[in-house]
Amino acid sequence: MPGTPVSHDQWIRINAIAGGLLLAAALVPLLLTPVLTDRRARPVLLVICWVVAVGCASHALIGIVQRIASLSGALTIEYPFWLTVDRREADLQALFFNEPWFLVEGLLWAGMAWTGPLRESERLRRWWTGSVIGATAVATTVGLLSAFGVIGSWIVG
């Protein structure tokens, strides 16, 4: 733990809820495996993969840039639920552990779309991949502009 939380019980509760949500998110691809062969369900699967790939990759890219900026002193990240915090330790943990996992998760969801519904159509694969890259670029840009105070806060979740 990189510091002292305002409420240890709240910290445990928040992490338990987050852990449960992450476990559920990790199980979703296993539940969707049978859908890969169902042509009627493919559009829904592609949308789910698109949303998760864009969301996770954007989250990771924004977080990585924020943590590098924080380590260099260009950005101060607020920790409202902490009485004390070792900012360097928190930044390094996020930079080398938390954010890469979001990037990996986004890439895995994109990979699931590529090996599933997109496998048979080169045209659809190019369009889907291009739209994921474009949306990730836009979401990352908006997130970074928000993080650096250029625009208002855009906090989701």
C-alpha positions in Angstrom: 0.0 0.0 0.0 1.5 3.4 -1.0 0.2 5.2 2.0 -2.5 5.5 4.7 -6.1 5.5 3.5 -8.7 7.8 5.1 -10.7 4.7 6.1 -9.1 1.3 6.0 -12.5 -0.4 6.0 -13.6 1.8 3.0 -10.3 0.9 1.2 -10.9 -2.8 1.8 -14.5 -2.5 0.6 -13.6 -0.5 -2.5 -10.8 -3.1 -3.4 -13.2 -6.0 -2.8 -15.8 -4.5 -5.1 -13.2 -3.7 -7.8 -11.7 -7.2 -7.5 -15.2 -8.7 -8.0 -15.8 -6.5 -11.0 -12.4 -7.4 -12.5 -13.1 -11.1 -11.9 -16.5 -10.8 -13.6 -14.9 -8.9 -16.5 -12.3 -11.7 -16.9 -15.0 -14.3 -17.1 -17.0 -12.6 -19.8 -14.8 -13.7 -22.7 -15.2 -17.3 -21.5 -18.9 -16.9 -21.5 -18.8 -15.4 -25.0 -16.8 -18.2 -26.5 -19.9 -20.1 -27.8 -21.0 -16.9 -29.5 -17.9 -16.8 -31.8 -19.5 -19.4 -34.1 -23.1 -17.8 -34.1 -23.4 -15.5 -37.1 -26.4 -13.7 -35.6 -24.6 -12.8 -32.4 -21.4 -11.6 -34.1 -22.4 -7.9 -34.4 -23.1 -7.8 -30.6 -19.8 -9.5 -29.9 -17.9 -7.0 -32.2 -19.5 -4.0 -30.4 -18.6 -5.4 -26.9 -15.0 -6.1 -28.1 -14.8 -2.6 -29.6 -16.0 -0.9 -26.4 -13.8 -2.8 -24.1 -10.7 -2.6 -26.4 -11.1 1.2 -26.7 -11.9 1.8 -23.1 -9.1 -0.3 -21.7 -6.4 0.9 -24.1 -7.4 4.5 -23.6 -7.4 4.1 -19.8 -3.9 2.5 -20.0 -2.5 5.1 -22.3 -3.9 8.0 -20.2 -2.7 6.4 -17.0 0.8 5.8 -18.3 1.3 9.3 -19.5 -0.1 10.7 -16.3 2.2 8.6 -14.2 5.3 9.5 -16.2 4.3 13.2 -15.9 3.8 12.8 -12.2 7.2 11.1 -11.8 8.8 14.0 -13.7 7.0 16.6 -11.6 4.9 18.0 -14.5 1.6 16.8 -13.0 0.3 16.3 -9.5 -2.1 13.5 -9.1 -4.6 14.0 -6.3 -5.3 11.2 -3.8 -8.5 12.3 -2.0 -9.1 9.1 -0.1 -5.6 8.9 1.4 -4.3 10.7 4.5 -0.7 10.1 3.4 0.7 8.7 0.2 4.1 7.9 -1.2 3.5 9.5 -4.7 6.6 7.9 -6.2 5.6 4.4 -5.0 2.0 4.9 -6.2 3.2 6.2 -9.6 5.6 3.3 -10.1 3.0 0.7 -9.1 0.5 2.2 -11.5 3.1 2.6 -14.3 4.5 -0.9 -14.1 1.6 -3.0 -12.8 -1.9 -1.4 -13.1 -1.8 0.4 -16.4 -0.1 -2.4 -18.4 -2.9 -4.8 -17.3 -5.5 -2.5 -18.8 -3.5 -2.3 -22.0 -3.2 -6.1 -22.1 -6.9 -6.5 -21.4 -7.8 -4.1 -24.3 -5.5 -6.0 -26.7 -6.9 -9.3 -25.6 -10.4 -8.2 -26.4 -9.3 -6.9 -29.7 -7.6 -10.2 -30.3 -10.8 -12.0 -29.5 -12.6 -10.0 -32.2 -9.8 -10.6 -34.7 -9.8 -14.4 -34.1 -13.5 -14.6 -34.0 -16.0 -12.6 -36.0 -13.4 -10.6 -37.9 -11.4 -13.6 -39.1 -13.4 -14.1 -42.3 -13.6 -10.5 -43.6 -10.5 -8.4 -44.4 -12.6 -5.4 -45.2 -14.5 -5.5 -41.9 -11.3 -6.2 -40.0 -9.7 -3.1 -41.5 -12.7 -0.9 -40.7 -13.1 -2.3 -37.2 -9.4 -1.9 -36.4 -9.2 1.6 -37.9 -12.2 2.7 -35.8 -10.7 1.2 -32.6 -7.4 3.0 -33.2 -9.2 6.3 -34.1 -11.6 6.1 -31.1 -8.7 5.2 -28.8 -6.8 8.2 -30.1 -9.7 10.6 -29.5 -10.5 9.1 -26.0 -6.9 9.3 -25.0 -6.5 12.9 -26.2 -9.7 14.0 -24.4 -8.5 12.2 -21.2 -5.0 13.8 -21.3 -6.5 17.2 -22.0 -8.7 16.7 -19.0 -5.9 15.3 -16.8 -3.7 18.3 -17.6 -6.5 20.8 -16.9 -6.8 22.1 -20.5 -10.5 21.1 -20.5 -12.9 20.3 -17.8 -12.9 17.0 -16.0 -14.0 13.9 -17.9 -14.1 11.2 -15.3 -16.0 8.1 -16.2 -16.8 5.5 -13.5 
